[in-house]
């Protein structure tokens, strides 16, 4: 609860006023049966019209005040709950933005979506319910018990027997409900992941005519969620019948026992009616408490999942030294010193093993190797998307861990293997590279990336809406926009991770020429499958199973490296065969 205090504090007045108002309403509700008893015994029986009118007026006024307090409680509880959940949601989202790739790998996208939406909504509902009922129910319970004892202590003893039985039944129900609610939220993760994957890849599904397969997968996930939900609610459903059974039995016992007292003359009819009303209020209070507790069990399962995100140890963050030194990337020199890396500390084998090389400012470095040889993992260590396990990575002779993360990444521009664009216009997407750049600078970057021609081919040009993820563009078009976006950032280090694989060789050649001339002072690292993409590089690094097996220029490697020769001649053979 300490972690949630920061979300309560800014709206403390609403969190205080709502309970005060609901307790005021409770006082009014508890007094109503007493007023009714007084009117019957002192007004109706004695035919005192003046007393009836006076007490009736007090009764109506009390009801109006109670109603006003109830409305006020509804307003402040809603304000408190909505503000609370907005704060939690903002913090969870902000925490996810700070995650390293390693942190993100621990959660599925669907799970994070569920935690940001459904799980936070469950806590929001509990806060709202708690402010409206958590005090109302016990207040009504205590007030009604006191009034019932004041009317007749012997009759009140019947209720004393009922409450422990109901409390034990609720304990058993909640104990079994909590793990079921947890399982239900996990199933919701699965269905959200499935929906996201399906909608993102809908064109692939259609092209392979796999709609039936996907429908079956969704049906299975949906059925699984339905089953888990029913199992959870089946327990919760028991609450109402148990409470109603207890209420009916108690009411019958009170009427039977109280009726005998009325006949004996030790209890008036008005007192019996009032007592019956208090018994109803007591049992209704228990029912409301059970509802709060059940919602609390579900919210507790959701809270655990939210705190897993908030308490996740972000393994890449700014150190005190980085904040004091405030280093910035100014040259673009890169150095790997005996670097080894694995995604998880628990893993036995390293993904990268004893990597050492140096890149001078302005140089162009090519990295080639078989699929799965950890080329992408290597370059992701430079902007600290992951941290090294052993050794060190230096940029401008400073360990990357000693940079503020924002400063380091501001100096490095990276085009990832997956070409990701966002909803909005082409102009909006390109300005990710520099939100303050002019339209002329955007167009110049697009020309450099060989994207200007196809952009102008659209009716709306740079104001063309891309749709979600740029789904209405070809792979080559997306790659060129991503390259333009990266170039617009004017970085000291530019990393292209297989970023021209979807463009033709002529276009790729033009892009390489622009990189060489327009960004001659920028250090460039190019990961490629085609040797032609890196032949002109100042240095080529060959990676095989996470190790450097060759390093040098094209001319040096074609003579000295068997691995390079094998790749080069196999690609040459394919080119000849294609011709």
C-alpha positions as CSV (number, residue, x, y, z in Angstrom):
1,X,0.0,0.0,0.0
2,X,3.0,2.3,0.5
3,X,3.6,2.3,-3.2
4,X,0.1,3.5,-3.9
5,X,0.2,6.4,-1.4
6,X,1.9,8.7,-4.0
7,X,-1.3,8.3,-6.2
8,X,-3.6,9.0,-3.2
9,X,-1.7,12.1,-1.9
10,X,-2.5,14.6,-4.7
11,X,-6.2,13.9,-4.3
12,X,-6.3,13.3,-0.5
13,X,-9.2,15.7,0.0
14,X,-11.4,13.6,-2.2
15,X,-10.3,10.4,-0.4
16,X,-11.2,12.1,2.9
17,X,-14.5,13.7,1.9
18,X,-16.0,10.7,0.3
19,X,-15.8,8.5,3.5
20,X,-17.0,11.5,5.7
21,X,-20.0,12.0,3.4
22,X,-20.9,8.3,3.2
23,X,-20.7,8.0,7.0
24,X,-23.1,11.0,7.2
25,X,-25.5,9.2,4.9
26,X,-25.2,6.1,7.1
27,X,-26.2,8.0,10.1
28,X,-29.3,9.3,8.3
29,X,-30.2,5.8,7.1
30,X,-29.8,4.3,10.5
31,X,-32.0,6.9,12.2
32,X,-34.9,6.4,9.8
33,X,-36.4,3.2,11.4
34,X,-36.0,4.9,14.8
35,X,-38.0,7.9,13.6
36,X,-40.6,5.6,12.2
37,X,-40.9,3.8,15.6
38,X,-41.3,7.1,17.4
39,X,-44.0,8.3,14.9
40,X,-46.0,5.1,15.3
41,X,-45.7,4.8,19.1
42,X,-45.9,8.5,20.1
43,X,-47.9,9.9,17.2
44,X,-50.2,7.3,15.5
45,X,-51.1,5.4,18.7
46,X,-51.7,8.6,20.6
47,X,-53.3,10.4,17.6
48,X,-50.9,13.3,18.0
49,X,-51.0,14.9,14.6
50,X,-48.5,17.7,15.6
51,X,-46.0,15.1,16.7
52,X,-46.5,13.1,13.5
53,X,-45.9,16.2,11.3
54,X,-42.9,17.4,13.4
55,X,-41.2,14.0,13.4
56,X,-42.2,13.4,9.8
57,X,-40.5,16.7,8.8
58,X,-37.4,15.7,10.7
59,X,-37.5,12.3,9.0
60,X,-37.8,13.9,5.5
61,X,-35.1,16.5,6.2
62,X,-32.7,13.7,7.5
63,X,-33.4,11.7,4.3
64,X,-32.7,14.8,2.1
65,X,-29.4,15.5,3.9
66,X,-28.5,11.8,3.6
67,X,-29.3,11.9,-0.1
68,X,-27.1,15.0,-0.6
69,X,-24.3,13.3,1.3
70,X,-24.7,10.2,-0.9
71,X,-24.5,12.2,-4.1
72,X,-21.4,14.0,-2.7
73,X,-19.8,10.7,-1.9
74,X,-20.5,9.5,-5.5
75,X,-18.8,12.5,-6.9
76,X,-15.7,12.5,-4.7
77,X,-15.2,8.7,-4.8
78,X,-15.4,8.8,-8.6
79,X,-12.9,11.7,-8.7
80,X,-10.6,9.9,-6.3
81,X,-10.8,6.5,-8.1
82,X,-10.3,7.9,-11.6
83,X,-7.4,10.2,-10.6
84,X,-5.8,7.3,-8.7
85,X,-6.0,4.9,-11.7
86,X,-4.8,7.6,-14.1
87,X,-1.7,8.1,-11.9
88,X,-1.0,4.4,-11.7
89,X,-1.5,4.0,-15.5
90,X,0.8,6.9,-16.2
91,X,3.5,5.5,-13.9
92,X,3.3,1.9,-15.3
93,X,3.5,3.3,-18.9
94,X,6.5,5.5,-17.9
95,X,8.2,2.5,-16.2
96,X,7.8,0.4,-19.4
97,X,9.4,3.2,-21.4
98,X,12.5,2.9,-19.2
99,X,12.7,-0.8,-19.7
100,X,15.8,-2.2,-21.4
101,X,15.3,-4.9,-24.1
102,X,16.1,-7.4,-21.4
103,X,13.3,-6.1,-19.1
104,X,10.8,-6.1,-22.0
105,X,11.7,-9.7,-22.8
106,X,10.2,-10.7,-19.5
107,X,6.7,-9.6,-20.4
108,X,4.6,-10.3,-23.4
109,X,3.1,-7.3,-25.2
110,X,-0.4,-8.7,-24.5
111,X,0.4,-9.0,-20.8
112,X,1.6,-5.4,-20.6
113,X,-1.6,-4.2,-22.4
114,X,-3.8,-6.2,-20.0
115,X,-1.9,-4.7,-17.0
116,X,-2.2,-1.2,-18.3
117,X,-6.0,-1.6,-19.0
118,X,-7.9,-4.3,-17.3
119,X,-5.7,-4.8,-14.2
120,X,-5.7,-1.1,-13.4
121,X,-9.4,-0.9,-14.0
122,X,-9.9,-3.6,-11.4
123,X,-8.0,-1.5,-8.8
124,X,-9.9,1.6,-9.9
125,X,-13.2,-0.2,-9.3
126,X,-12.0,-1.4,-5.9
127,X,-11.0,2.2,-4.9
128,X,-14.4,3.5,-6.0
129,X,-16.3,0.6,-4.3
130,X,-14.2,1.0,-1.2
131,X,-14.8,4.7,-0.8
132,X,-18.6,4.2,-1.3
133,X,-19.2,0.9,0.5
134,X,-16.1,-0.1,2.6
135,X,-17.1,2.4,5.2
136,X,-20.8,2.5,4.5
137,X,-21.2,-1.3,5.1
138,X,-19.4,-1.5,8.5
139,X,-20.9,1.9,9.5
140,X,-24.4,0.6,8.7
141,X,-23.6,-2.7,10.4
142,X,-22.3,-1.2,13.6
143,X,-25.1,1.5,13.7
144,X,-27.8,-1.1,13.1
145,X,-26.5,-3.5,15.7
146,X,-26.4,-0.7,18.3
147,X,-30.0,0.3,17.5
148,X,-31.1,-3.3,17.4
149,X,-29.6,-3.9,20.9
150,X,-31.2,-0.8,22.2
151,X,-34.6,-2.0,21.1
152,X,-34.2,-5.6,22.4
153,X,-30.9,-7.2,23.4
154,X,-32.5,-10.8,23.3
155,X,-33.6,-10.4,19.7
156,X,-30.2,-9.0,18.8
157,X,-28.6,-12.2,20.0
158,X,-30.1,-14.0,17.0
159,X,-27.9,-11.8,14.7
160,X,-24.9,-12.5,16.9
161,X,-25.2,-16.2,16.0
162,X,-25.5,-15.5,12.3
163,X,-22.6,-13.1,11.7
164,X,-19.7,-15.7,12.6
165,X,-21.3,-18.3,10.3
166,X,-21.4,-15.8,7.4
167,X,-17.9,-14.6,8.1
168,X,-16.5,-18.1,8.0
169,X,-18.4,-18.8,4.7
170,X,-17.0,-15.7,3.2
171,X,-13.4,-16.6,4.3
172,X,-13.7,-20.0,2.5
173,X,-15.1,-18.3,-0.7
174,X,-12.4,-15.6,-0.9
175,X,-9.6,-18.1,-0.2
176,X,-10.6,-20.1,-3.2
177,X,-11.5,-17.1,-5.4
178,X,-8.1,-15.3,-5.3
179,X,-6.0,-17.9,-7.2
180,X,-8.8,-18.3,-9.7
181,X,-8.8,-14.5,-10.4
182,X,-5.1,-14.7,-10.9
183,X,-5.4,-17.4,-13.5
184,X,-8.2,-15.5,-15.2
185,X,-6.0,-12.5,-15.7
186,X,-3.2,-14.7,-17.2
187,X,-5.8,-16.1,-19.7
188,X,-6.7,-12.5,-20.5
189,X,-3.0,-11.9,-21.3
190,X,-3.1,-14.8,-23.7
191,X,-6.1,-13.5,-25.6
192,X,-4.8,-10.0,-25.8
193,X,-1.5,-11.3,-27.2
194,X,-3.4,-13.4,-29.8
195,X,-5.6,-10.5,-30.9
196,X,-2.6,-8.1,-31.2
197,X,-0.6,-10.7,-33.2
198,X,-3.6,-11.5,-35.5
199,X,-4.4,-7.9,-36.2
200,X,-0.8,-6.9,-36.8
201,X,-0.2,-9.8,-39.2
202,X,-3.7,-9.9,-40.9
203,X,-2.2,-9.6,-44.4
204,X,0.1,-12.6,-43.9
205,X,-2.9,-14.6,-42.5
206,X,-5.0,-13.7,-45.6
207,X,-2.1,-14.4,-48.0
208,X,-1.6,-17.9,-46.6
209,X,-5.4,-18.5,-46.3
210,X,-5.0,-19.2,-42.5
211,X,-8.2,-17.5,-41.3
212,X,-9.7,-20.9,-40.2
213,X,-6.5,-21.7,-38.3
214,X,-6.5,-18.3,-36.6
215,X,-10.2,-18.5,-35.8
216,X,-9.6,-21.9,-34.1
217,X,-6.7,-20.5,-32.1
218,X,-8.8,-17.5,-31.0
219,X,-11.7,-19.8,-30.2
220,X,-9.4,-21.9,-28.0
221,X,-8.0,-18.9,-26.2
222,X,-11.5,-17.4,-25.8
223,X,-12.9,-20.6,-24.4
224,X,-10.0,-20.9,-22.1
225,X,-10.6,-17.4,-20.8
226,X,-14.4,-18.1,-20.5
227,X,-13.6,-21.3,-18.5
228,X,-11.2,-19.5,-16.2
229,X,-13.7,-16.7,-15.7
230,X,-16.6,-19.1,-14.9
231,X,-14.4,-20.9,-12.4
232,X,-13.6,-17.7,-10.7
233,X,-17.2,-16.4,-10.8
234,X,-18.7,-19.7,-9.7
235,X,-17.1,-19.2,-6.3
236,X,-18.2,-15.6,-6.2
237,X,-21.8,-16.6,-7.2
238,X,-22.1,-18.6,-4.0
239,X,-21.9,-15.4,-1.9
240,X,-25.4,-14.2,-2.8
241,X,-27.3,-17.5,-2.1
242,X,-25.5,-17.9,1.2
243,X,-26.2,-14.4,2.3
244,X,-29.9,-14.5,1.2
245,X,-30.4,-17.9,3.0
246,X,-28.9,-16.4,6.2
247,X,-31.0,-13.2,5.8
248,X,-34.3,-15.2,5.3
249,X,-33.6,-17.6,8.2
250,X,-32.6,-14.7,10.5
251,X,-35.7,-12.7,9.5
252,X,-38.0,-15.6,10.1
253,X,-36.4,-16.3,13.5
254,X,-36.8,-12.6,14.5
255,X,-40.4,-12.4,13.4
256,X,-41.3,-15.6,15.2
257,X,-39.5,-14.8,18.4
258,X,-40.4,-11.1,18.2
259,X,-44.0,-11.9,17.4
260,X,-44.3,-13.9,20.7
261,X,-42.9,-10.8,22.6
262,X,-45.5,-8.6,20.9
263,X,-48.2,-11.0,22.0
264,X,-46.7,-11.0,25.5
265,X,-46.7,-7.2,25.5
266,X,-42.9,-6.9,26.0
267,X,-42.4,-5.5,22.6
268,X,-44.5,-3.1,20.5
269,X,-45.4,-3.7,16.8
270,X,-43.5,-0.6,15.8
271,X,-40.4,-1.8,17.6
272,X,-40.7,-5.2,15.9
273,X,-41.0,-3.5,12.5
274,X,-38.0,-1.3,13.3
275,X,-36.0,-4.2,14.5
276,X,-36.8,-6.2,11.4
277,X,-35.6,-3.2,9.3
278,X,-32.3,-3.1,11.3
279,X,-31.8,-6.8,10.8
280,X,-32.2,-6.2,7.0
281,X,-29.7,-3.4,7.2
282,X,-27.2,-5.6,9.1
283,X,-27.5,-8.4,6.6
284,X,-27.4,-6.0,3.7
285,X,-24.2,-4.5,5.1
286,X,-22.7,-8.0,5.3
287,X,-23.6,-8.5,1.7
288,X,-22.0,-5.2,0.7
289,X,-18.9,-6.2,2.6
290,X,-18.8,-9.5,0.9
291,X,-19.0,-7.7,-2.5
292,X,-16.1,-5.4,-1.5
293,X,-14.0,-8.3,-0.3
294,X,-14.6,-10.3,-3.4
295,X,-13.7,-7.3,-5.6
296,X,-10.7,-6.9,-3.3
297,X,-9.6,-10.5,-4.0
298,X,-9.7,-9.8,-7.8
299,X,-8.1,-6.4,-7.4
300,X,-5.3,-8.0,-5.3
301,X,-4.5,-10.4,-8.1
302,X,-4.4,-7.4,-10.5
303,X,-2.3,-5.3,-8.0
304,X,0.3,-8.1,-7.8
305,X,0.6,-8.0,-11.6
306,X,0.9,-4.2,-11.7
307,X,3.5,-4.1,-9.0
308,X,5.5,-6.7,-10.9
309,X,5.9,-4.0,-13.6
310,X,6.5,-1.1,-11.2
311,X,9.0,-3.1,-9.1
312,X,10.8,-4.6,-12.1
313,X,14.5,-3.7,-11.7
314,X,15.3,-1.6,-14.7
315,X,18.8,-2.9,-15.4
316,X,19.9,0.0,-17.6
317,X,19.7,3.4,-15.9
318,X,21.8,6.5,-15.3
319,X,24.5,6.1,-12.7
320,X,25.5,8.9,-10.3
321,X,28.8,9.2,-12.2
322,X,27.0,9.6,-15.6
323,X,24.8,12.4,-14.2
324,X,27.8,14.2,-12.7
325,X,30.0,13.9,-15.8
326,X,27.2,14.5,-18.3
327,X,29.3,13.0,-21.2
328,X,28.0,13.4,-24.8
329,X,28.9,11.6,-28.0
330,X,31.0,14.1,-30.0
331,X,33.4,12.0,-32.2
332,X,31.9,8.5,-32.8
333,X,34.8,6.3,-31.8
334,X,33.7,2.8,-30.8
335,X,35.8,0.2,-28.9
336,X,34.9,-3.3,-27.7
337,X,37.2,-4.7,-25.1
338,X,36.9,-8.5,-24.5
339,X,33.1,-8.3,-24.6
340,X,30.9,-11.3,-23.8
341,X,27.2,-11.2,-23.5
342,X,24.2,-13.4,-22.7
343,X,20.6,-12.4,-22.4
344,X,20.0,-14.0,-19.0
345,X,22.5,-14.4,-16.2
346,X,21.1,-17.9,-15.6
347,X,22.0,-18.9,-19.2
348,X,25.1,-21.2,-19.4
349,X,26.4,-20.1,-22.8
350,X,27.3,-16.6,-24.0
351,X,25.6,-15.2,-27.1
352,X,28.8,-13.2,-27.8
353,X,32.2,-14.4,-26.8
354,X,35.4,-12.3,-26.2
355,X,34.7,-9.6,-28.8
356,X,37.4,-7.0,-29.3
357,X,37.7,-4.4,-32.1
358,X,38.0,-0.6,-32.6
359,X,36.2,1.7,-34.9
360,X,37.7,5.2,-35.5
361,X,35.5,8.2,-36.0
362,X,34.0,8.5,-39.4
363,X,34.9,5.0,-40.5
364,X,32.4,2.6,-42.1
365,X,32.3,-0.9,-40.7
366,X,30.5,-3.8,-42.3
367,X,29.4,-6.8,-40.2
368,X,28.4,-10.1,-41.9
369,X,27.7,-13.6,-40.8
370,X,25.2,-16.3,-40.9
371,X,21.6,-15.8,-39.6
372,X,21.6,-16.2,-35.8
373,X,25.3,-15.4,-35.4
374,X,24.5,-12.5,-32.9
375,X,25.3,-9.6,-35.3
376,X,22.3,-7.6,-34.1
377,X,23.0,-8.4,-30.4
378,X,26.5,-7.0,-30.9
379,X,25.4,-3.6,-32.2
380,X,22.6,-3.3,-29.6
381,X,25.3,-3.1,-26.9
382,X,26.5,0.2,-28.3
383,X,23.4,2.3,-27.4
384,X,22.9,0.1,-24.3
385,X,19.7,-1.6,-25.5
386,X,21.4,-4.4,-23.7
387,X,24.3,-4.3,-21.3
388,X,27.4,-6.4,-21.7
389,X,27.9,-9.4,-19.3
390,X,31.7,-9.2,-19.3
391,X,34.1,-6.7,-20.7
392,X,33.3,-3.1,-21.8
393,X,32.1,-1.1,-24.7
394,X,33.6,2.4,-25.1
395,X,32.3,5.3,-27.1
396,X,34.7,8.2,-27.4
397,X,36.9,6.4,-24.9
398,X,34.2,6.5,-22.3
399,X,32.4,3.3,-21.0
400,X,28.8,3.4,-22.3
401,X,27.7,2.8,-18.7
402,X,29.1,6.1,-17.7
403,X,26.9,8.0,-20.2
404,X,23.5,9.2,-19.3
405,X,21.3,6.9,-21.4
406,X,19.6,9.8,-23.1
407,X,22.9,11.4,-24.1
408,X,24.3,8.1,-25.4
409,X,21.2,7.3,-27.5
410,X,21.0,10.9,-28.8
411,X,24.4,10.3,-30.3
412,X,23.5,7.0,-31.8
413,X,20.9,6.5,-34.5
414,X,19.8,2.9,-35.2
415,X,17.7,1.3,-37.9
416,X,16.6,-2.0,-36.4
417,X,15.9,-5.2,-38.4
418,X,12.2,-4.7,-38.0
419,X,11.2,-1.5,-39.7
420,X,8.8,0.1,-37.3
421,X,6.7,3.0,-38.2
422,X,3.8,4.6,-36.3
423,X,0.3,5.8,-37.0
424,X,0.3,9.2,-38.5
425,X,1.6,10.9,-41.6
426,X,5.0,10.3,-43.3
427,X,6.1,13.8,-42.1
428,X,5.2,12.8,-38.5
429,X,7.2,9.6,-38.7
430,X,10.3,11.3,-40.2
431,X,10.3,14.0,-37.6
432,X,10.9,11.3,-35.0
433,X,14.6,11.9,-36.1
434,X,14.3,15.5,-35.1
435,X,11.0,17.0,-34.1
436,X,12.3,20.6,-34.5
437,X,13.6,20.2,-38.0
438,X,12.3,22.1,-41.0
439,X,10.2,20.6,-43.8
440,X,13.2,21.2,-46.1
441,X,15.5,19.1,-43.9
442,X,12.9,16.3,-43.9
443,X,12.7,16.3,-47.7
444,X,16.5,16.4,-47.9
445,X,16.8,13.3,-45.6
446,X,14.1,11.5,-47.7
447,X,16.1,12.3,-50.9
448,X,19.2,10.9,-49.3
449,X,17.4,7.7,-48.4
450,X,15.9,7.4,-51.9
451,X,12.4,7.9,-50.5
452,X,11.4,11.2,-51.9
453,X,10.3,9.9,-55.3
454,X,7.8,7.3,-53.9
455,X,6.5,9.8,-51.3
456,X,5.7,12.3,-53.9
457,X,3.9,9.6,-55.8
458,X,1.2,9.6,-53.1
459,X,-1.7,11.9,-53.5
460,X,-1.0,13.7,-50.2
461,X,2.8,13.4,-50.4
462,X,4.5,13.9,-47.1
463,X,1.0,14.3,-45.4
464,X,0.0,10.7,-46.4
465,X,-1.4,8.8,-43.5
466,X,0.5,5.6,-43.0
467,X,-2.0,3.6,-41.1
468,X,-0.9,1.4,-38.2
469,X,2.7,0.5,-38.5
470,X,2.9,1.7,-42.1
471,X,1.0,-1.3,-43.2
472,X,0.1,0.3,-46.5
473,X,3.8,0.5,-47.6
474,X,6.1,-2.1,-49.1
475,X,9.0,-3.5,-47.1
476,X,11.5,-1.4,-49.2
477,X,9.6,1.8,-48.7
478,X,9.4,1.2,-44.9
479,X,13.2,0.6,-44.9
480,X,13.9,3.8,-46.7
481,X,11.7,5.9,-44.4
482,X,13.4,4.4,-41.4
483,X,16.8,5.2,-42.9
484,X,15.7,8.8,-43.6
485,X,14.4,9.1,-40.0
486,X,17.7,7.9,-38.7
487,X,19.7,10.3,-40.9
488,X,17.6,13.2,-39.9
489,X,18.8,12.8,-36.4
490,X,22.3,13.7,-37.6
491,X,24.0,11.2,-35.3
492,X,27.7,10.7,-34.6
493,X,27.1,6.9,-34.9
494,X,24.7,5.4,-37.4
495,X,23.8,1.7,-37.2
496,X,22.0,0.0,-40.1
497,X,20.9,-3.5,-39.0
498,X,20.2,-5.2,-42.4
499,X,18.3,-2.1,-43.3
500,X,18.6,-2.3,-47.1
501,X,17.7,-6.0,-47.6
502,X,14.3,-5.1,-49.1
503,X,15.6,-2.5,-51.7
504,X,17.1,-3.3,-55.0
505,X,20.9,-3.2,-55.5
506,X,20.8,0.1,-57.5
507,X,18.9,1.9,-54.8
508,X,21.1,0.4,-52.1
509,X,24.2,1.6,-54.0
510,X,22.8,5.2,-54.1
511,X,22.1,5.1,-50.4
512,X,25.6,3.9,-49.7
513,X,27.1,6.7,-51.8
514,X,25.0,9.3,-49.9
515,X,26.1,7.8,-46.6
516,X,29.7,8.1,-47.7
517,X,29.5,11.7,-48.9
518,X,26.8,13.4,-46.7
519,X,27.7,11.6,-43.5
520,X,31.5,11.3,-44.0
521,X,32.1,12.4,-40.4
522,X,29.6,9.9,-39.0
523,X,30.7,6.5,-37.9
524,X,28.7,4.0,-39.8
525,X,28.1,0.3,-38.9
526,X,26.3,-1.7,-41.6
527,X,25.0,-5.2,-40.9
528,X,24.3,-7.0,-44.2
529,X,23.7,-10.4,-45.7
530,X,25.0,-9.3,-49.1
531,X,28.8,-8.8,-49.3
532,X,28.2,-6.1,-52.0
533,X,26.6,-4.0,-49.3
534,X,29.9,-3.8,-47.3
535,X,32.6,-4.3,-49.9
536,X,33.6,-0.7,-49.7
537,X,33.7,-0.5,-45.9
538,X,36.9,0.5,-44.2
539,X,36.7,-2.7,-42.2
540,X,34.6,-5.8,-42.4
541,X,33.9,-8.0,-39.3
542,X,32.9,-11.6,-39.8
543,X,30.8,-13.1,-36.9
544,X,30.2,-16.8,-36.5
545,X,28.4,-18.2,-33.6
546,X,29.0,-15.1,-31.5
547,X,32.8,-14.9,-32.2
548,X,34.8,-12.8,-34.5
549,X,36.4,-15.1,-37.1
550,X,37.7,-12.5,-39.4
551,X,38.4,-8.8,-39.6
552,X,39.9,-6.6,-42.3
553,X,39.1,-4.9,-45.6
554,X,37.5,-6.8,-48.5
555,X,40.9,-7.2,-50.3
556,X,42.5,-8.6,-47.1
557,X,39.7,-11.0,-46.3
558,X,39.3,-12.4,-49.8
559,X,42.9,-13.5,-49.5
560,X,43.2,-14.5,-45.8
561,X,39.7,-15.6,-44.6
562,X,38.2,-18.9,-45.6
563,X,34.8,-17.9,-44.1
564,X,34.7,-14.7,-46.2
565,X,35.7,-16.5,-49.3
566,X,33.0,-19.1,-48.8
567,X,30.3,-16.4,-48.4
568,X,31.7,-14.3,-51.3
569,X,31.9,-17.1,-53.9
570,X,28.6,-18.6,-52.9
571,X,26.9,-15.3,-53.4
572,X,28.7,-14.8,-56.7
573,X,27.4,-18.2,-57.9
574,X,23.9,-17.3,-57.0
575,X,24.2,-14.0,-58.9
576,X,25.5,-15.8,-62.0
577,X,22.8,-18.4,-61.8
578,X,20.2,-15.7,-61.5
579,X,21.5,-14.0,-64.6
